[in-house]
Amino acid sequence: VVLRPASDSRQQEALGSADGLALASDPGGTLNFLAMVDNLQGDSGRGYYLEILIGTPPQALNILVDTGSSNFAVAGVPDPDVTSYFNTDLSSTYKPQGTDVTVKYSQGSWTGVLGTDVIMIPKGIDGSYTINIAIILESENFFLPGVKWQGILGLAYNALAKPSSSVETFFDSLVRQAKIPNIFSLQMCGAGLPVSGSGTNGGSLVLGGIEPSLYTGDIWYTPIKEQWYYQVEILKLEVGGQNLELDCREYNADKAIVDSGTTLLRLPQKVFVALVQAIARTSLIQEFSSGFWTGSQLACWDKTERPWSLFPKLSIYLRDENSSRSFRISILPQLYIQPILGIGENLQCYRFGISSSSNALVIGATVMEGFYVIFDRAQRRVGFAVSPCAEVDGSPVSEIEGPFTTADVASNCVSSGSFQELWIASYALMSLCGIILLVLIIRPLIPPRCQHPYSDNDVVNDESSLVRHRWK
């Protein structure tokens, strides 16, 4: 079965409505995708960021692009680890909302207050737009030493927005006010370059569509399983062409998401162990320190050597829009054996770009730097195409192949604890709490001889894991 080339869909959908794809630039209109090319800076070690002008008169800040959260938040007070911040007192258009907000990530957290102000994106869409902004007043392990950004742009769904899903997200506001298609795409160009935090690598965030110059070959799409994170369904992993032979539900344990705000490829513990064992067996290195695999040690070679030839290719199989088919995205070692800048005179040291995770499989920058990734919210799918900037020494370090049959995997690999089912469970819990509350109200009215004594152990503690599951 031949997958329909991207060029076919381009002819059909190029001039679609605001709900559909936009695949052709209109230099005279709101969207000029070529103007958005190379509007990002950063690297896989510290993230990729976009310049945004906030307030009146405009204050320029660098904002981290994060597809794994949903709040737009900026530093609002001086901080030792940020070079500038948004001073609300200097903006005549800032309007406080008086609502406190706290967001916790897998690493770091911040607390602030919600407000609104106008923004402009110099290398984005034309015009100014009124956006919800969280002003960060306190943070912990969020702004790190040497980072070049002063805020975060959460591009996931409003279901993750804090303090509630009623807070309209940055991108939803753009879609509504600028009337652009409900789609954006992302290219991060850091393949084979040192992880330094210097922010010297380029990238592109295309708002409202797809820029054809940012990919080669066809775009392959996988459905978004739940609209909170960009949750996808992973069918299997291969190391050097060999299947890990795990139940496909292991790959989707809790969730599998595409997240530009996560540095590494993160794998559930069982998957991580199996993958490391497979890499160790397949690689040409007989003795290798366990500290390298866990991230506590670097591996160093003479600067004249290229250790990438010692390691195998990794492949991730995703379910196609046609559920009976799949496709695979593959990364060569140049993407997951990552050079570190400035260690030793004659040595080049490398880190392992994969780590274990307690609550998700996360396709982070380690993988995303190999691809042009399309977040097609209008058609509820994520697309992958080979990125022309994913080259090292003139050779591509990423591949996409397909279609393949899914006859050898389960019809549904997503674990039962999906987002929708978690909400069902939470409603059931609230119903239970309501019944208990009713009993507690009625209880004083019951004669003492009818009452059943209870201890502190009987008290219901509503410390649900639902919110923790929504943290990155």
N, C-alpha and C positions, 0 to 999 in steps of 0.2 A: 504494500500500500504506500503510495507516494504522498507525503505530507504536502499540503497546498503551500506553495512558496509565499514568502512575505509579500512579494511583488503583486500577487493576485489580490490579497487583502488590501493592499495599498490602493489599488484601482477602485475597489468597492467602497472603502471607508475613508479615503483621504479627506473628503469634504463633508464628513458626517456632522451631525448636530452636536451640541454641547455635551450630550450624553455619550457620544461615541468617540472613536479614535480621531486624532488629528495627526496625519502623517506628512503633511506638506506645509511648508512655511508660507506665511502671507506677510511679506516685508512691510506692506502698508497697513497692516492691522495690529491687533494686540499681540499676536504671537509671531515671533521671529526666532525659530529654533537655532539658527546659525549664531545668533547673538548670545545664546546661552551656552555654546560650546566653550569649554575651558573656564567656566565660571566658578569652579571649585579649586581649592588648594587643600593640601594635607597629606597624610600618608596612613598606611594601615595600622601604624602604631598608636596614633593619637586621633584618628578620624579625619574626615573631610568636611570642610566648612565653606559657607557661602556668605558673601558680604550682603548685609541688609541695612537699609537706612530706616531709622525709627524716629518718629516724633516730628515736631515742628519747632524750630528748624531741625533738619535731619541730623541724627547722630549715627555714625557708621560703626557697626559691630560685625564681627565674624561669628557666624552661627553654625554649629555642628549639625550636619544632616543625619537624622536618625529615623530609620523606618521601623524601629522597635518601640517607640513611645509616641504619645499624642499631644503633649503640651508644647507650646512655644514659650520659652522662658529665657530671660536674659539677666545677667548680673545687674543688680540695682543699687549696690553699695560697693565701696572699694574692697578689694580682696587681694591678698598677697600674690595670688597665682593668676590674676587677670591684669592685662595692661590697660583696659578701659572698661567702663560700665555705662549703663543707660541711666542718666540723671533725669528722673521724672519732673523735677522742679524746673528744668530748662525747656520742657516741651509744653507749648500752649494747647496742644490737642490731646494730651494724656488725660484719661478719665478713670479714676479709681473705682473699683466695684465693691471694695470692702470685704472680699471673700478670701480667707486664708486657704493656702494650697500647699500640700507636701507631696513630693514624688520621690519614690525610692527605686533605685536601679539595682542590677546585680552587683554593681560596685558604685557606692556613693549615693548621696541623697541631697535634696535641698528643700527649703521651706521659704515661702514668699506670699505675695498677695496678688490677686487678679486685678487687671485693669484693661483698658483698651487704648489703642493709639493707631495712628496711620503708619503704614510702612511702604517703602519702595524697594524694588530689587534692581539695582543698576544693570546687571546682566541677566535679567529675567523677563517678565512680562511688563509692558508699559503701564503707567498709571500708578496711583496710590490707593491703598485699600485699608479699611479699618479692621483690625485684627485683635483677638483676645491675646493678651500678653501677661505671663506670670513674671512678676518682678522678684528676683531671688534676693532675699535678705540674709539668709544663713545657709551654709552648705557644709557638707562633710564628705571628703574624698570625691568631690565632683569636679571642681576646678583643680587640676593637678599642675605641679611645677612644669613650666615650659610649654604649656598648651597655648596655641595661637588663637583660640576661640573664646568668646565671652558669653555664649548662650547656646541653646539647643533648639532645633526645629524638629519637633515630633511629627512624622508624616504617616503614622498608623491611623487606625480608625478611631472615631469618637468614643467607642466603647472603653478605651483605655484612658481617656482624658480624666484628669483630676481637677477639682474634687468630685466631679460627676460627668456622666456622658452628655449632659446638657450643654457643656462648654464646647462651642463650635471650634473645630480645629482650624489651624492656619490654612491647610489646603482646601478644606470645605468652604472656608470664607472666600478664597480665591475663585473657586469654581462658581460660587453663587454670585459674587460681585463682578468678576471679570468675564463671566460667562464662557469660561474655557472648558474644554472636554475634561472629564473626570479621569485623568490619566497623567502619570508623570514617569520619567525614566531616568536612570542613573548609571553613569560610567565613572569608575574610580581607577586611575592609572598609576598603579604602584608596583606592577609586576617586576620582581627581581631587583627592586631598588631598596637601599638600606632603610630599615626602620629606625627613624631618628627623632621624630617629633618636630623636625624643622619646617614641615609644611611646604616642602618644595615640589611635591608631586601635584599633577593636575587632575582634573576630573570635570564632569559635566552633570548638572541637574537640569533636565528639560521639563519644564512645567507645561502641561497641556497636550503632550504628544510624544512623538518619536522622531529623532533626527537621523535620517538614513546614513549619514557619514560616520556615525558612531558605532556601526556594526557591519559585519560581513556575513554572508550566507543568509540562512533563514532564521526567523524567530520561532522558537518552540514555546508553547504555552502550557502551563499546568494550572488547574483550578485552585482558587483560594477556598480552603475548606471552611474556615470561620473568619468573619470580618471583625477582628479585634487587632491582633498582630496580623502580619501577612503569613497566615498558616497554610502550609502546603503538605502534600502527602508524598513521603519518600518510600520507595518500594524496596530498594536494596543498595548496598555499597559493594564496590569491588576494589581490590588492591592488586595492581599489576595484572588486571584481567581476571582475577580469581574472586568469586563471590564469597563474602564473609559467612554466608549460610546461617544468618540469624533470622528469626521470625520477624517479618516486616513491621510488626507492632512495636518491636524494640526500637526501631529508628524513630518512631513517632510517639515514644513514651512521653506522656504529658502533652507535648506539642512539637512540631517542627516548623521553624519560622525563618523568614528571610529578613536579616537585620543589619543594616549598614552601620549601626552604632555599636556593634560588637566586633572586636578586633579579629578574633580567631574563628576557625571552624570549631564549634563546640559540640560534643557528642555525649549522649547518655553514657553513664559509667560502663555498662556492659558492652556497648558498642565501641567505646574508646579502647577498652582493654583488648577486644578482638582485633581492632584495627592496628593498634601498636604491635601486637604479636605478629600480624600478617606483614606489616612493613618490615619488622625486624627479620622475619624469615626471608622476605623477598629481597631485601637490600643486600649489597655486597659487603656490608660491614659485619664482621663476625662478633666482635666485642663492642658493646655500646652501653654507655652509662644510662642507668634508669632515670637519672636526674634530667637528662635531655628531654625525655618523653614527658616528664611531669612539669617541665618549664622552670626548674630550679637551676639548670646548668645550660651553658652554651656549648656548642661543638665548634672547634676551630680548625681551619686548614691553612696551609700556606696560601698567600694571596694569588699565587699563580695557578692554584688548583680550582676546579669547578666541581664541588661535591655532588651536584644535582644528578650526575650520571649514576650515582650509587643508589638512588632511591626510585621506587616505582611510581607509576601513575595512579591517581585515585579517581574513582568514578562514582557519581551519585545518580541513581535512577529516580526520575519523577514521573508521576502518572500524567499522561497526556489528557487533553480535553476529551478525546475519545477514550473512555475508561478502559477499553480493552487493549490499549497501546501505552507504551511508555517511551521516554527518551532519556539519554544520559548526558550529564554535564561532567566533563573530566578536567582535572587540573594536574599539570606536571609538577615535579618537585620544586621548580623555581617559584611556585606560589606558596608552598607550605614549608619549605626549608628556607627561612627568611634571613637575609644578612642584617647584621646589626652594625650601626655606624660607630667608628671611632674606638675600637678595642684592639690594641696591639699594633706594632709597626709593620711586622712582616706577616701577621696572621689576619685572616678574615674569619670572624665568628658568626655563627648562625643560631637562630632559635627555631624551635618546633612550633609551627603555626596552627596547631590543633591542641585542644584541651578537653578535659572531661567536664561534664555539666550535671548538676543535680536535678534539673527540672526541664530540660528542653534540648532538642537538636537545633543548633543555630547556624544557619548559613551566613557567616559574617564576612568581613573584608577579605580574609584569606581566600575565599572562593569568589566573592563578588568582583575582585580585581581582575578576574579572568573574563568577565562578561559585561555586556550591556544589558541591564536588567530593567524590564518594563513592568510597572505597577499599574495594570489596567483595571482600575476600580470599577469602571463602567460595565465591563464584561466579567468582572470577578475572576481575574486570572493574573498570574505572574508570568512574564515572558523572559526567556534567556536567548541571547545571541552572542556569538563570539565577538569580543572587543578587539579592534585593531591595535589598541595600545597594550594589549596583553602579549607582548613579545619580549624576549630576552636574547640578546646577541643576534637579532634578526629572525628568530624562529618563534612561532606561536607557542604559548604555554597553556592554552586552554582549547577544549574541543567540545562540540556537541554532535551527537550521533543518534539516529533513530529512523523510523520507529521500530520498537521491539514489542513482542507480545507480552501480555501480563498473565498468561495462563499459569505461570509458575508461582504466582503470588496470590495472596488473599484478595477478595473483591473489595475489602475495606481494611486498610492498614492503620487507620487512625484509632487511637485508643479510646475507650468509652468515656474517659473523663474530658470530653471536649468542652469548649466554651459554652455552647448552648445547654449541654447537659448539666454543667456546673450551675448555670443560672436556674435551671429547673430544680436542682438540688437546693439552691439557696431559697427559692420560693417555698419549697417544702419545709425547709428549716424555719422560715418566717411563720408559716402556718402553724408549725408545731409550737413555736414560741408564743403565738397568739393563743393557742389552746391552753398552754401552761399559764399565761397571764390571766386568762379567764378563770382558770381554776384558783389562782392565787387571790383573785378578787372575790370569788364566791366563798373561798375557804373560811374567812372570819364569820360568815353567816351560818356555817354548819355547826350544830351543837358539838361540844368538845368530845363526847363519847364516840362521835362518828369520824373524828379526825384521826389521820394516820401520822404518827411522828416521823420527822425526816431529819437527816443530818446535812452537813454542808456539802457532802458528796452528791446530794440530789440536785443541787442548784445547777441549772443549765448555764454553761459558759459559751457565749456566742463569739468564740475566737475562730472564725471560719478561715480555712486556707484559701478561700476563693480570691481574696485580695492578693495574697502572696503569689498565687498563680498568675496574676496579672502584672507582676513585676518582672522586669527583664532579668 
